[in-house]
Amino acid sequence: MTNPSIAVNPALLSWAREESGYDVERVAHRLQVKEERVRAWEKGERQPTFHQAEALARFFHRPLSVFFMPRPPQLPPLATEYRRLPDLEPGQESPELRLALRQMLTRREVTLNLMGELGEPIPEFALRAHLRESPAAVGARLRHATGIDVQTQLGWANEWEAWRAWRAGIEQMGVLVFQFIKVSLREVRGLALLRMPLPVAAINGKEIPEAKAFSLFHEVVHLMLAASHEEAAAVREQRMGEAWLAVERFAEMAASHALVPDAALRTVVAQSGVPPGAWDIENVRSVARRFRLTPLAIATRLRESGFMDWDQYNQWRGQWEAYVATLPPRRGGFATPLEKAVNRAGRPFAQLVVEALAANRITPVEASRYLDLKFEHFDKLRENLTSGPGDTALDE
């Protein structure tokens, strides 16, 4: 018995594919049909079966009903939402990044709606930065806003404890901190969604924990600049070349000063007993472990504070890159579905969903969809939010 075809709108098939960032070849491969068949569907020369239409909807992460709309919806480009990213042309985002952006935008809208339903005040992101300022001053202001002092930082037991603390410190400022998965680190390590209130700082879940804090603070500096109208969304950003690189360097330096204040760095360096100009891989790693950051971030910070000159830094970096090339790929630890959900969405969002569910403002089906978590895990989720085990390495 053959499966009957279903009369979908061919214009919506091509719209959904293009909006999701896929080419015809990848769609054909996923559905195990010839490319000519997909093109015929999009031209209206043939119609998919019901099962094929369902498969297309799942692949594009769209409701099946979208294929029966009279015309494609008019959506603004995704690049109107996120800050300009190095080496990423607006409109050329990978399908994986496009999906991640849509999911994060939806999560932010859900957050605003649920806070309204529960009568919770929406926090204001009050930090501002200007490019005319000293990056050290901006970094100090950002660091102060986290409420985390240097002694606390130097006392953390491991990199995961550090990441949890930094993430919570940023979240209490009125910033949603999300993690996205299945996006290559070569495409993007972190990004910022510039909508106010509740802007988003998002980190690639493939990033190692020691590097996540720097990526997070880097994105928050971009949010500070955007809040002062010093920076625009990717599609509207006019600066090019060196002018834009100067903005990136400013954000890097400010983030570096926030995570490693100059006085703290000088104290730790003095305690290390390393003579001037004698920095090698191991003693830089030793300082990095104190701050729970990457050796590369610390070497950059040592250069900025005058403990290395540019020649010494370039020599060290060459040695470091050669050393890293010899290491086996670093694998993340195992994370349960519950842990993955909290890692992606953040504890404040997960808590908000649980509270809305308890108040009968949303259904179990909606709660499960918002967190991408089966409802059978919600009892453990409540325990997790109470005990607070925090992030673990994603194992996707």
HELIX and SHEET records of a PDB file:
HELIX    1   1 PRO A   10  SER A   20  1                                  11    
HELIX    2   2 VAL A   24  LEU A   31  1                                   8    
HELIX    3   3 GLU A   35  LYS A   43  1                                   9    
HELIX    4   4 PHE A   50  PHE A   60  1                                  11    
HELIX    5   5 LEU A   64  PHE A   68  5                                   5    
HELIX    6   6 LEU A   78  THR A   80  5                                   3    
HELIX    7   7 PRO A   95  LEU A  118  1                                  24    
HELIX    8   8 PRO A  135  THR A  146  1                                  12    
HELIX    9   9 VAL A  150  LEU A  154  1                                   5    
HELIX   10  10 GLU A  159  GLU A  171  1                                  13    
HELIX   11  11 PRO A  209  ALA A  227  1                                  19    
HELIX   12  12 GLY A  241  LEU A  259  1                                  19    
HELIX   13  13 ASP A  262  SER A  272  1                                  11    
HELIX   14  14 ILE A  281  PHE A  291  1                                  11    
HELIX   15  15 PRO A  295  GLU A  304  1                                  10    
HELIX   16  16 TRP A  310  ALA A  325  1                                  16    
HELIX   17  17 PRO A  337  ALA A  345  1                                   9    
HELIX   18  18 ARG A  347  ALA A  358  1                                  12    
HELIX   19  19 PRO A  364  LEU A  371  1                                   8    
HELIX   20  20 PHE A  375  HIS A  377  5                                   3    
HELIX   21  21 PHE A  378  SER A  387  1                                  10    
SHEET    1   A 3 LEU A 176  PHE A 180  0                                        
SHEET    2   A 3 VAL A 200  ASN A 204  1                                        
SHEET    3   A 3 GLY A 190  LEU A 193 -1                                        
END                                                                             
